[in-house]
Amino acid sequence: MEKRTFKLKQDSPFIELIKLLKIEQISETGGHGKLLIEEGGIHVNGEEEFRKRRKLYKGDIVTVDSVQIEIVS
């Protein structure tokens, strides 16, 4: 499993799931990210997530296929 970290911007306490997928190049576009989320298989803190605008905070862990992203500040 590939492990990555994503550092939140200093002025924002969270990032939305769909934006994280695009920034981390897991999805090519916002529309592609939406499809990935709707199809399932994306987990936040071990639970499957279907909300594209799910807010991710420091300490959250997102898992997509063989990639794990930890949110840090």
C-alpha positions as CSV (number, residue, x, y, z in Angstrom):
1,M,0.0,0.0,0.0
2,E,1.3,3.5,-0.9
3,K,1.1,5.9,2.0
4,R,0.8,9.6,1.4
5,T,0.2,12.7,3.5
6,F,-1.8,15.8,2.6
7,K,-1.0,19.0,4.5
8,L,-4.0,21.3,5.0
9,K,-3.6,24.9,4.2
10,Q,-2.9,27.1,7.2
11,D,-6.1,29.1,6.8
12,S,-8.5,26.1,6.3
13,P,-9.2,23.4,8.9
14,F,-10.6,20.9,6.3
15,I,-10.6,19.9,2.7
16,E,-13.6,18.3,0.8
17,L,-13.1,14.7,-0.3
18,I,-13.7,15.4,-4.0
19,K,-11.1,18.2,-3.9
20,L,-8.6,15.9,-2.2
21,L,-9.0,13.2,-4.9
22,K,-8.3,15.8,-7.6
23,I,-5.3,17.4,-5.9
24,E,-3.8,14.0,-5.2
25,Q,-4.3,13.0,-8.9
26,I,-6.5,10.1,-8.0
27,S,-9.2,11.6,-10.2
28,E,-8.6,13.5,-13.4
29,T,-11.5,15.9,-12.9
30,G,-14.2,16.8,-10.4
31,G,-16.6,14.8,-12.5
32,H,-14.4,11.7,-12.5
33,G,-14.0,12.1,-8.7
34,K,-17.8,12.2,-8.3
35,L,-18.1,8.9,-10.2
36,L,-15.4,7.3,-8.1
37,I,-17.2,8.2,-4.9
38,E,-20.6,7.1,-6.2
39,E,-19.2,3.7,-7.4
40,G,-17.9,3.0,-3.8
41,G,-14.6,1.8,-2.7
42,I,-13.4,5.0,-1.1
43,H,-13.0,4.7,2.6
44,V,-12.6,7.5,5.3
45,N,-11.3,6.2,8.6
46,G,-12.2,2.6,7.6
47,E,-15.8,3.3,6.6
48,E,-17.1,3.5,3.0
49,E,-17.9,7.1,2.0
50,F,-20.4,8.2,-0.6
51,R,-20.5,12.0,0.2
52,K,-18.4,13.9,-2.3
53,R,-18.3,17.0,-0.1
54,R,-17.3,15.1,3.0
55,K,-15.1,17.4,5.1
56,L,-11.7,15.9,5.9
57,Y,-9.9,17.1,9.0
58,K,-6.5,16.5,10.6
59,G,-6.1,12.9,11.5
60,D,-8.6,11.5,8.9
61,I,-7.3,8.7,6.7
62,V,-8.6,8.2,3.2
63,T,-8.1,4.9,1.4
64,V,-8.6,4.5,-2.4
65,D,-7.6,1.2,-3.9
66,S,-3.9,0.8,-2.8
67,V,-3.4,4.4,-1.8
68,Q,-3.8,5.7,1.8
69,I,-3.7,9.4,2.4
70,E,-3.4,10.9,5.9
71,I,-4.6,14.4,6.5
72,V,-2.1,16.5,8.5
73,S,-1.9,20.1,9.4
